[in-house]
Amino acid sequence: MKRRTFLHRIGSILAVLGITEAEWLTLGNRYYQALAQPSPRKLALLIGINQYPKKSALSGCLTDVELQRELLINRFGFQGSDILTLTDEQASREFIEAAFLDHLGKQAKPGDAIVFHFSGYGSRVKLETSADIIQNALVPANVSFNSQDTKIVNYILEETLLLLLRSLPTDRVTAVLDTSYDAPSTVIGLKIRALQESVAKLATEELDFLKQLKTQNLSNTPIVLAPTSEPKQPAREGLFSGFSAGLFTYALTQYLWEFTPATKIQIALSDVESILHKLGSKQQPGLLSSQENLSPNLSPKRGEALNSPPSLLGKGAGGLGSFTHDLNYQLLPDSTIGAEGVISAIEEDGKTVHLWLAGLPAQVLLYYGVNSRFSLATTEQLILRSRTGLTAKAQIAKIEGANPLQVGQLVQEAVRVLPRNINLIIALDTGLERIERVDATSAFAGFAHVSTVVAGEKPADYIFAKLQETPTRYGLFSLGGELIPNTTGEVGEAVKSTVQRLAPKLSTLLAAKLWRLTENAGSSRLALKATLEIISGISPRVVMQRETVRTFKTETSIKKSVQTRFIAPPVVPIGSRMQYRVENQSDRPVYLILLGLNNNHTAVTFYSWETPQELNTTDTKPILKEVVIAPGESLTLPQTNAASQWVISGPASECEQQLIFSPFPFSGTFAALSTAKYSTAEQQPTGSLLNPLDVAQALLQDLHNASASALKTEMNGTAADSYIWDVNNWASLSFSFQVI
């Protein structure tokens, strides 16, 4: 499109929005390049704002834009010229609305795919015309201005955005809003993306623009993904290994890198919520809707979580089963095979490449070590040489007849290398006095494998802080500000005393951190499927299902498998009888270990008891036996003929469990389990794990041993103080569910 034509076309929009052509031209030449592409197309408008005038800066919004851009280009086939980004000062209200109208509204045609993303502050505002109604709003870079002693906010109403999305002439519209609207008075943990409610007047231009939009005939129903489904639940951003990002954006994009089958929205958001849980946040992502802009039978209303009990979602057509949309940005990825990253650049020697690794699980990325390996579809392997944040450098392994590498090639995990010396990292809240931080640092230093950092300066696992309701008490909190059960000190108790009583809990939390590092449902080459079921009536009710997706050979089998992967929200009532149904679809027998945290944050494991009758011995004491599943076989845990049952007890909270598989026996893990002085009186299938750290460390070593012999020659240069795991020799599936 010619420059003159473009300026003429956008002139009327600029006039309505009250900005000059000179201001608009600062968006840069990339905007005009985007206009020249033929249709049908895939268009995206990505907005991220870290810097706000006279407001505390956010840290992860620009990373969010980068995460989305790389995902759209490398996984969904978007052209870079069709993706417009507005960041920081570019993202004024005027520019956002003008860019939406011209980059999306004027270019989109029926059948085009549209993605809109916003990362930044949200807030709530009272309109002058209806002072008793408070509306949600996005906060642009030019927050407000003063006019005759009256503060006027330059916000974009959520209603305005939803109408803009509905105005697009295509039914393939997806929006991601990584923001929230309700700011608590005090915050423990990760930074939140919400400003305190404003009582200022809304800009007249915004109200006029909204009035104009309401006169249009709008029929499109967009999918709008929100990081939280509870009105007062804040959206948070996390500090990771060398970068910050919105928890929701990072979890969503990481999920879409690894898992490619077209999935229903409730499936994807359930999986994303599980990732958020591992990142320390109780955010429950959901769909944004209202009676005005979406059919009440299509989506839950604001404030209703997709993972809420069915009674909260209504009955019949209004429940989860009514969703017919696929996620994956309403289009299939270019490849049906997931990936952990992509080649982003190739150096002149042709053997050194730059990688973008946004597909690796967040908890794994922090420790991802040198000499880890990635495979390409053309069979070559890349050896990791260095990593900074989400980017890395790798060299191609010497393979005869290797094909030349290309930018845009997807890379899949082949060998994971992790350090053996991994600490539990405790962040000291900035609300602690200096002497309190000194005492806490000294006390935590007395524990092996525990280190401290200042909150907000480096990545951490948990936060040590004062209780808001009782400032003379201290406790341990998740990164999302949730108090960990049984970690509080007494009123007036000294910092050191509170820390010292945390010893058993710290050991358990470190153990959980270690076994989470095994997660590889996306990259494992062992064909396994596990289903969590509630035993009810004639047939069990499926709660959730996990499988190693890369072990399926064809697109048809992938889609068929995923259709039954998720039937109900991951919610389990207290008193439910539970079981896992595990299928070994590989050609090798596999051994199984189950580890987890129950709903009061104590460690649990699955015990397989062997009775004296089965052993054909006169000894009356039952002993433990390993669980092994033959090729092509399946079993239930606990087994249906077992005398004992697995029954969910209170309190209402979250549970997480890790099912780890290997073709080799868990000899060390089994020995660690057997040495614990557990009670055999009740012979329960799931019981307390008394030595969780010993068991977790033995587990990691067993996985290392399973790969060591096969990789001995290839991994000679890897340090002896590292674990080496081959994706062909282990699988680890994560289950998180809510107990109510």
C-alpha positions in Angstrom: 0.0 0.0 0.0 1.3 3.5 -0.9 2.1 5.9 1.9 -0.4 8.5 0.6 -3.2 5.9 0.4 -2.5 4.7 3.9 -2.5 8.2 5.4 -5.8 9.0 3.6 -7.3 5.7 4.9 -6.3 6.2 8.5 -7.0 10.0 8.5 -10.6 9.7 9.7 -9.6 7.4 12.5 -6.8 9.7 13.7 -9.3 12.6 13.7 -11.7 10.6 15.9 -8.9 9.6 18.3 -7.4 13.1 18.4 -3.8 12.3 17.3 -1.6 13.7 14.5 -0.1 12.0 11.5 3.3 12.8 12.8 2.6 10.9 16.0 1.3 8.0 14.1 4.4 7.7 11.9 6.5 7.0 14.9 5.1 3.4 14.8 7.7 2.7 12.1 8.0 1.2 8.6 7.1 -2.3 9.8 3.5 -1.2 10.0 3.3 -0.4 6.3 5.0 -3.6 5.4 2.3 -5.5 7.2 -0.4 -3.8 5.1 1.1 -5.0 1.8 0.5 -8.7 2.4 -2.3 -10.5 0.5 -5.3 -12.1 2.2 -6.3 -14.6 3.6 -3.8 -14.0 6.3 -2.9 -14.5 10.0 -2.8 -11.1 11.7 -1.7 -10.2 15.2 -1.5 -7.1 17.3 0.7 -7.6 20.4 0.9 -5.0 23.2 3.2 -4.9 26.2 3.8 -2.1 28.6 6.5 -2.2 31.3 7.1 1.5 31.8 4.2 3.7 33.1 4.6 7.4 34.1 4.6 7.8 37.9 3.7 4.2 38.4 5.7 1.2 39.5 7.3 -0.4 36.5 6.3 -3.9 35.5 9.0 -6.3 34.4 7.6 -9.0 32.1 5.2 -7.4 29.6 7.8 -7.0 26.8 8.9 -10.6 27.3 5.2 -11.6 26.9 5.2 -9.9 23.5 8.3 -11.7 22.5 6.9 -15.1 23.7 3.8 -14.6 21.7 5.6 -13.4 18.6 8.0 -16.3 18.5 5.1 -18.8 19.1 3.0 -17.3 16.4 5.8 -17.3 13.8 7.4 -20.6 14.6 4.5 -22.8 15.6 1.5 -21.2 13.9 2.9 -20.0 10.6 2.4 -16.2 11.1 4.5 -13.9 8.9 6.6 -11.5 10.9 5.3 -8.6 8.7 1.8 -9.4 9.7 2.5 -9.1 13.4 2.4 -5.5 14.8 3.8 -4.9 18.2 3.3 -1.8 20.4 5.5 -1.5 23.5 5.9 1.0 26.3 5.5 4.6 25.0 4.1 3.4 21.7 1.2 1.8 23.4 -0.9 4.9 24.1 -4.7 4.6 24.1 -4.8 6.5 20.8 -2.2 4.3 19.1 -3.7 1.0 20.4 -7.2 1.8 19.1 -5.9 3.2 15.8 -3.6 0.2 15.3 -6.5 -2.2 16.1 -8.8 -0.5 13.6 -6.3 -0.3 10.7 -4.0 -3.3 11.2 -6.8 -5.7 12.2 -10.2 -4.1 11.3 -9.3 -2.7 7.8 -7.2 -5.7 6.7 -9.1 -8.7 8.1 -11.4 -10.7 5.8 -13.7 -13.7 6.5 -11.6 -16.7 7.3 -8.5 -14.8 8.4 -7.0 -15.7 11.8 -6.6 -12.9 14.3 -4.6 -12.8 17.6 -4.7 -9.8 20.0 -2.5 -9.7 23.1 -2.3 -7.2 25.9 0.2 -7.3 28.8 0.2 -4.4 31.3 -1.8 -2.9 34.1 -5.5 -3.2 34.5 -7.7 -1.1 36.8 -11.3 -0.3 37.5 -13.0 3.1 36.9 -16.3 4.8 37.7 -18.0 6.4 34.7 -19.2 10.0 35.3 -22.5 9.0 33.7 -23.1 6.1 36.1 -21.2 6.6 39.3 -22.5 3.5 40.9 -21.2 1.2 38.1 -17.5 0.2 38.2 -16.0 -1.0 34.9 -12.8 -2.9 34.2 -10.3 -1.1 32.0 -6.9 -1.7 30.4 -4.3 0.9 31.3 -2.3 2.3 28.3 1.1 3.9 28.5 -0.4 7.4 28.7 -2.3 6.8 31.9 -3.9 10.1 32.6 -3.7 13.9 32.3 -5.1 16.8 34.3 -7.7 19.2 33.0 -8.9 22.1 35.2 -7.9 20.4 38.4 -9.8 17.2 37.3 -7.9 14.0 36.8 -8.9 12.3 33.6 -7.8 8.7 33.0 -6.9 7.6 29.5 -8.0 4.0 30.0 -9.4 1.6 27.4 -12.6 0.1 28.8 -12.8 -3.7 28.7 -16.2 -3.2 27.0 -14.5 -1.1 24.2 -12.0 -3.9 23.6 -14.7 -6.6 23.5 -16.7 -4.6 21.0 -13.6 -4.1 18.8 -13.0 -7.8 18.8 -16.6 -8.5 17.8 -16.3 -5.9 15.0 -13.8 -8.0 13.1 -15.2 -9.7 10.0 -13.9 -13.2 10.8 -14.9 -15.8 13.3 -11.3 -16.9 14.0 -10.5 -14.2 16.7 -8.5 -15.0 19.8 -7.4 -12.5 22.4 -5.1 -13.0 25.4 -5.3 -10.4 28.2 -2.6 -10.9 30.8 -3.8 -8.3 33.2 -6.2 -8.0 36.2 -8.3 -5.2 37.7 -8.5 -5.5 41.4 -5.3 -4.5 43.4 -5.1 -5.6 47.0 -3.8 -3.1 49.6 -0.8 -5.2 50.5 1.0 -7.8 48.3 3.2 -10.7 49.3 5.0 -12.5 46.6 5.2 -11.9 42.9 4.4 -8.5 41.3 0.7 -8.1 40.3 -0.7 -6.4 37.2 -3.4 -4.2 38.7 -3.7 -0.6 39.8 -5.9 0.7 42.6 -9.4 1.6 41.5 -9.6 5.1 40.1 -12.4 7.5 40.8 -11.2 9.9 38.0 -13.2 10.9 35.0 -12.8 8.8 31.8 -11.5 10.6 28.7 -14.3 12.0 26.6 -12.7 10.6 23.4 -12.9 7.1 24.8 -16.6 7.4 25.7 -17.3 8.8 22.2 -15.4 5.9 20.7 -17.4 3.4 22.8 -20.7 5.1 21.8 -19.7 4.8 18.1 -18.8 1.1 18.4 -22.2 0.4 20.0 -23.9 1.5 16.8 -22.3 -1.2 14.7 -23.8 -4.5 13.8 -21.6 -7.0 15.7 -22.0 -10.7 15.2 -18.6 -12.2 15.7 -17.9 -14.2 19.0 -14.2 -14.0 19.9 -12.4 -16.3 22.3 -10.9 -14.1 25.0 -8.5 -15.8 27.4 -8.0 -14.3 30.8 -5.3 -15.1 33.4 -7.8 -15.3 36.2 -11.5 -16.2 36.5 -12.1 -14.8 39.9 -12.8 -11.0 40.0 -10.4 -10.3 42.9 -7.7 -12.8 41.9 -4.6 -10.9 40.6 -2.6 -11.7 37.5 1.0 -12.0 38.5 4.4 -11.9 36.7 7.3 -14.2 37.6 11.0 -13.8 37.8 12.7 -16.6 36.0 16.2 -17.6 34.9 17.4 -14.3 33.4 14.0 -12.8 32.5 10.6 -11.8 33.8 7.3 -12.8 32.2 3.6 -12.9 32.9 2.8 -16.2 34.5 -0.2 -16.8 32.3 1.5 -15.9 29.1 4.5 -18.0 29.9 2.4 -21.0 30.9 0.1 -20.7 27.9 2.8 -20.3 25.3 5.0 -23.1 26.9 2.0 -25.4 26.7 1.3 -24.6 23.1 4.9 -25.2 22.1 4.9 -28.7 23.5 1.4 -29.9 22.9 0.1 -29.5 19.4 -3.2 -31.5 19.0 -6.3 -29.4 18.6 -7.8 -29.4 22.1 -10.9 -28.0 23.6 -10.5 -24.8 25.6 -11.3 -26.3 29.0 -8.6 -29.0 28.4 -5.9 -26.4 27.6 -6.8 -24.1 30.4 -6.8 -27.0 32.9 -3.3 -27.9 31.7 -2.2 -24.2 31.9 -3.6 -24.0 35.4 -1.5 -27.0 36.3 1.6 -25.2 35.0 0.7 -22.0 37.0 0.4 -24.1 40.1 4.0 -25.3 39.7 5.0 -21.7 39.3 3.6 -20.9 42.7 0.3 -19.2 41.7 -3.3 -20.2 42.3 -4.4 -18.3 39.3 -7.3 -20.0 37.6 -7.4 -19.0 33.9 -10.7 -18.7 32.2 -12.8 -17.1 29.4 -13.8 -13.5 29.5 -17.4 -12.9 28.7 -20.5 -10.9 29.6 -24.2 -11.2 28.8 -23.8 -8.3 26.3 -21.1 -9.7 24.2 -21.4 -13.6 24.4 -24.2 -16.0 24.5 -24.8 -17.1 28.1 -24.9 -20.7 26.9 -21.4 -20.4 25.4 -19.2 -19.4 28.2 -19.1 -19.0 32.0 -19.8 -15.5 33.3 -17.0 -13.4 34.7 -15.9 -14.8 38.1 -16.7 -18.5 37.2 -13.6 -20.6 36.9 -13.5 -23.3 34.3 -12.2 -25.6 37.0 -14.9 -24.8 39.5 -17.3 -27.5 40.6 -20.1 -28.2 38.0 -22.7 -26.6 40.4 -21.0 -23.3 40.0 -21.1 -23.5 36.2 -24.8 -24.1 35.8 -26.5 -27.2 34.2 -27.1 -28.4 30.8 -25.9 -26.3 27.9 -24.3 -23.8 30.2 -21.7 -26.3 31.6 -18.3 -27.1 30.3 -19.5 -29.6 27.8 -21.1 -26.8 25.8 -17.7 -25.6 24.5 -17.2 -26.3 20.8 -14.2 -24.1 20.1 -10.7 -25.4 19.7 -7.9 -23.5 21.3 -4.6 -23.4 19.4 -5.6 -19.9 18.4 -8.4 -21.4 16.4 -6.0 -22.8 13.9 -3.7 -25.8 13.7 0.0 -25.4 14.1 2.2 -25.9 11.0 3.5 -29.1 12.5 1.6 -31.8 14.3 4.7 -32.5 16.4 5.4 -30.4 19.4 8.8 -28.9 20.3 10.9 -27.4 23.1 12.3 -24.6 20.9 13.4 -23.4 17.5 16.6 -22.4 15.7 16.5 -18.6 15.7 19.8 -17.9 14.0 22.8 -19.6 12.5 26.4 -18.4 12.8 28.7 -18.1 9.8 30.5 -21.4 10.5 27.2 -23.2 9.9 27.7 -25.4 13.0 26.7 -23.0 15.8 23.1 -22.0 16.1 21.0 -19.8 18.4 18.0 -21.4 20.0 14.7 -20.1 21.5 13.7 -22.5 24.2 10.3 -21.3 25.3 8.9 -24.8 25.2 10.8 -26.2 28.1 8.9 -26.4 31.4 9.7 -23.3 33.5 10.8 -25.2 36.5 13.3 -27.2 34.3 14.7 -24.2 32.3 16.4 -22.7 35.4 18.7 -25.7 35.7 19.0 -26.8 32.1 22.7 -27.6 31.8 25.5 -27.5 29.2 25.7 -30.6 27.0 21.9 -31.1 27.1 20.9 -32.3 23.6 18.2 -31.5 21.1 17.1 -33.5 18.1 15.9 -32.3 14.7 13.4 -33.9 12.4 16.3 -34.6 10.1 18.0 -36.8 12.8 20.9 -34.4 13.6 21.5 -33.5 17.2 22.4 -30.2 18.7 24.6 -30.0 21.8 23.8 -27.1 24.2 26.9 -25.0 24.9 25.5 -22.0 26.8 22.2 -20.5 27.8 20.9 -17.0 28.9 17.3 -16.8 29.8 15.2 -18.2 27.0 18.0 -18.1 24.4 20.9 -20.5 24.0 23.8 -21.5 21.8 24.3 -25.0 20.5 26.6 -26.9 18.1 25.7 -29.6 15.7 26.9 -33.1 16.5 29.3 -34.6 14.0 27.0 -36.8 11.9 28.0 -38.0 8.4 25.8 -36.5 5.7 24.1 -34.1 8.0 21.8 -31.6 6.2 22.4 -27.9 6.4 20.6 -26.3 9.3 17.9 -23.7 8.7 16.4 -20.9 10.8 12.9 -21.9 11.9 13.7 -25.6 12.4 12.0 -27.0 15.5 14.1 -28.7 18.1 13.0 -31.4 20.5 14.6 -32.4 23.7 16.8 -35.6 23.5 19.0 -35.5 26.6 18.4 -33.5 29.8 21.4 -32.5 31.8 20.8 -31.1 35.3 23.2 -30.2 38.2 23.2 -32.5 41.2 23.6 -29.6 43.6 20.1 -28.0 43.6 18.9 -25.8 46.5 15.6 -24.8 47.8 15.6 -21.0 47.3 13.8 -18.9 49.9 13.1 -15.2 49.1 13.1 -12.9 52.1 10.2 -10.5 51.8 11.1 -6.8 51.6 8.5 -6.1 54.3 10.9 -7.6 56.9 13.1 -5.2 58.9 16.8 -5.4 58.3 17.5 -7.2 61.5 14.8 -9.7 60.7 16.3 -10.4 57.3 19.8 -10.8 58.9 18.4 -13.3 61.4 16.5 -15.2 58.8 19.5 -15.4 56.5 21.6 -16.8 59.4 18.9 -19.3 60.3 18.3 -20.7 56.8 22.1 -21.0 56.3 22.0 -23.7 58.9 20.1 -26.1 56.5 21.9 -28.0 53.8 20.6 -27.3 50.3 18.7 -24.2 51.3 19.7 -20.7 50.2 18.1 -17.2 50.5 17.7 -14.2 48.2 16.0 -10.9 48.5 12.4 -11.1 47.1 12.2 -9.6 43.6 15.9 -9.8 42.8 16.4 -13.4 41.9 14.2 -16.5 41.1 12.9 -18.2 44.2 10.7 -21.1 45.3 9.0 -19.7 48.3 8.8 -16.5 50.4 9.5 -16.0 54.1 7.4 -13.1 55.3 5.2 -11.7 58.1 1.6 -12.6 58.3 -0.5 -9.7 57.3 -3.2 -10.2 59.9 -0.6 -10.8 62.6 2.6 -8.9 61.9 4.3 -10.5 65.0 4.1 -13.9 63.4 6.2 -15.3 60.5 5.4 -17.9 57.9 6.4 -19.5 54.6 4.4 -18.4 51.5 4.1 -19.5 47.9 5.2 -17.1 45.3 1.6 -16.2 44.8 1.2 -15.1 48.4 -0.6 -18.2 49.7 0.4 -19.4 53.2 1.9 -22.9 53.2 0.1 -25.0 55.8 1.8 -25.7 59.1 4.7 -23.2 58.5 3.7 -20.3 60.9 5.5 -19.4 64.1 3.9 -18.4 67.3 2.9 -14.9 68.1 6.0 -12.9 69.1 8.3 -15.8 68.3 11.8 -14.9 67.1 12.7 -15.2 63.4 15.3 -17.9 64.1 12.9 -20.0 66.1 10.3 -19.9 63.4 12.8 -20.9 60.7 14.2 -23.7 62.8 10.8 -25.3 63.2 10.5 -25.3 59.4 13.2 -28.0 59.0 10.8 -31.0 58.1 8.8 -28.8 55.7 11.8 -27.5 53.9 13.0 -31.0 53.3 9.6 -31.9 51.9 9.4 -28.9 49.6 12.9 -29.5 48.3 12.0 -33.1 47.5 9.0 -31.9 45.6 11.1 -29.4 43.7 13.4 -32.3 42.6 10.8 -34.7 41.4 9.1 -31.8 39.5 12.3 -31.5 37.5 11.6 -34.9 35.9 8.4 -33.7 34.1 8.6 -34.5 30.4 5.2 -35.4 29.1 6.0 -33.3 26.0 9.4 -34.8 25.2 9.3 -38.4 26.4 9.6 -41.2 23.9 8.0 -43.8 26.1 4.4 -44.5 25.0 2.4 -44.1 28.2 -1.0 -42.9 29.3 -2.4 -42.4 32.8 -5.9 -41.5 33.8 -7.0 -40.3 37.2 -10.5 -41.7 38.0 -13.1 -41.4 40.7 -14.6 -44.9 41.4 -18.3 -44.3 41.1 -21.2 -46.5 40.2 -20.9 -48.9 37.3 -17.9 -47.2 35.6 -15.2 -44.8 36.9 -15.5 -41.1 36.2 -12.5 -39.6 34.5 -11.0 -36.6 36.4 -8.0 -35.9 34.1 -5.7 -37.7 31.8 -2.0 -37.3 30.9 0.0 -39.0 28.1 3.3 -38.8 26.3 2.1 -37.0 23.2 5.2 -37.5 21.0 4.9 -41.3 21.1 1.9 -41.3 18.7 2.8 -41.7 15.1 0.1 -40.1 13.1 -2.1 -37.0 13.3 -5.2 -39.2 13.3 -4.1 -41.2 16.4 -3.2 -37.9 18.2 -6.6 -36.5 17.7 -8.4 -39.7 18.6 -6.3 -40.0 21.8 -7.0 -36.4 22.9 -10.7 -36.6 22.5 -11.1 -38.6 25.7 -8.2 -37.0 27.5 -10.4 -34.8 29.7 -14.0 -35.3 30.6 -14.6 -33.4 33.9 -12.9 -30.5 35.7 -10.0 -31.6 37.9 -12.0 -31.3 41.1 -12.3 -34.2 43.6 -14.8 -34.1 46.5 -13.6 -35.2 49.9 -14.4 -38.8 50.5 -14.0 -39.9 46.9 -12.5 -43.3 46.2 -9.7 -42.8 43.6 -7.5 -44.8 41.3 -5.1 -44.3 38.4 -5.5 -46.4 35.3 -2.1 -46.7 33.6 -1.5 -48.0 30.1 1.9 -49.1 28.8 1.7 -48.6 25.1 5.5 -49.1 24.6 7.3 -52.3 23.6 9.2 -52.5 26.9 8.1 -53.3 30.5 8.1 -50.1 32.6 8.5 -49.6 36.3 6.4 -47.0 38.1 6.9 -44.6 41.1 4.2 -42.2 42.4 5.3 -39.2 44.6 3.3 -36.2 45.5 2.1 -33.5 48.0 -1.3 -34.0 49.5 -3.7 -31.3 50.5 -1.8 -30.2 53.6 1.6 -30.1 51.8 3.0 -33.3 53.3 4.7 -35.8 51.1 2.9 -39.0 50.0 3.8 -42.0 47.9 2.2 -45.1 46.5 3.0 -48.3 48.4 2.5 -51.7 46.7 2.2 -54.3 49.5 3.1 -57.9 49.0 1.3 -60.2 51.5 2.9 -63.3 53.1 0.4 -65.5 51.1 1.7 -64.0 47.9 5.3 -64.6 49.0 4.6 -68.2 50.0 6.4 -67.6 53.3 5.7 -67.9 57.0 6.7 -64.3 57.7 3.7 -62.3 58.8 5.0 -58.9 57.9 4.0 -57.5 54.5 6.8 -56.0 52.4 7.0 -53.6 49.5 7.3 -54.6 45.9 8.0 -52.6 42.8 5.2 -51.9 40.3 5.9 -53.0 36.8 3.7 -52.9 33.7 4.2 -55.3 30.8 4.3 -54.0 27.2 0.8 -53.4 25.9 -0.8 -54.0 29.3 -2.6 -51.7 31.7 -3.3 -51.7 35.5 -5.0 -49.7 38.1 -3.4 -48.2 41.2 -4.5 -49.4 43.7 -5.3 -52.7 42.0 -9.0 -53.6 42.0 -8.4 -56.7 44.0 -6.5 -54.9 46.8 -8.0 -55.1 50.2 -7.3 -51.4 50.9 -8.6 -48.3 49.1 -7.4 -44.8 48.2 -9.9 -42.4 49.7 -9.5 -38.6 49.5 -9.6 -36.9 53.0 -9.8 -33.2 53.9 -9.0 -30.4 54.1 -10.1 -28.7 50.9 -7.0 -27.7 49.1 -4.8 -28.7 46.1 -3.1 -32.0 45.6 -0.3 -32.7 43.2 1.2 -36.1 42.2 4.0 -37.1 39.8 3.9 -40.5 38.1 7.5 -41.4 37.0 8.2 -44.3 34.6 11.3 -46.1 33.4 12.2 -49.3 31.6 14.8 -49.9 34.3 14.0 -50.8 38.0 14.0 -47.9 40.5 16.5 -49.8 42.7 17.8 -46.9 44.7 14.4 -45.3 45.1 12.9 -48.6 46.2 15.7 -49.1 48.7 15.1 -45.6 50.2 11.4 -46.3 50.5 12.1 -49.6 52.2 14.4 -48.1 54.9 11.8 -45.7 56.2 10.1 -46.8 59.4 6.6 -46.7 58.0 3.6 -48.4 59.7 2.4 -51.5 58.1 -0.7 -51.9 60.2 -3.2 -50.4 57.8 -1.3 -51.2 54.5 -2.8 -48.2 52.8 -2.0 -47.8 49.1 -1.1 -44.2 49.4 0.6 -43.1 52.6 2.9 -40.6 54.1 6.5 -40.4 52.8 8.7 -40.2 55.8 12.0 -39.5 54.1 11.0 -37.5 51.0 14.3 -35.9 50.3 16.2 -39.3 50.4 13.6 -40.8 48.1 13.7 -37.9 45.6 17.5 -37.9 45.4 17.5 -41.6 44.9 14.9 -41.2 42.1 17.0 -38.7 40.2 20.0 -41.0 40.5 18.0 -44.0 39.2 17.0 -42.1 36.1 20.6 -41.1 35.6 21.6 -44.8 35.9 19.0 -45.7 33.3 20.6 -43.5 30.7 24.2 -43.7 31.7 25.2 -46.9 29.9 23.5 -46.0 26.6 25.0 -42.4 26.6 28.4 -43.2 28.1 30.4 -42.6 24.9 28.3 -39.6 23.7 28.3 -37.7 27.1 32.0 -38.1 28.1 32.4 -34.3 28.3 29.6 -33.9 30.8 30.6 -33.0 34.3 30.4 -35.8 36.9 28.3 -33.6 39.2 25.4 -33.7 36.7 22.4 -35.9 36.1 22.0 -37.1 32.5 18.6 -38.3 31.4 17.7 -39.7 28.0 14.1 -39.1 26.8 13.9 -42.7 25.6 14.4 -44.0 29.1 12.0 -42.1 31.3 8.5 -40.4 31.4 7.1 -38.2 34.1 3.4 -37.2 34.1 2.1 -34.5 36.5 -1.4 -34.5 38.0 -2.8 -31.5 40.0 -6.4 -31.4 41.3 -8.5 -29.5 43.7 -10.0 -31.2 46.7 -13.3 -29.7 47.7 
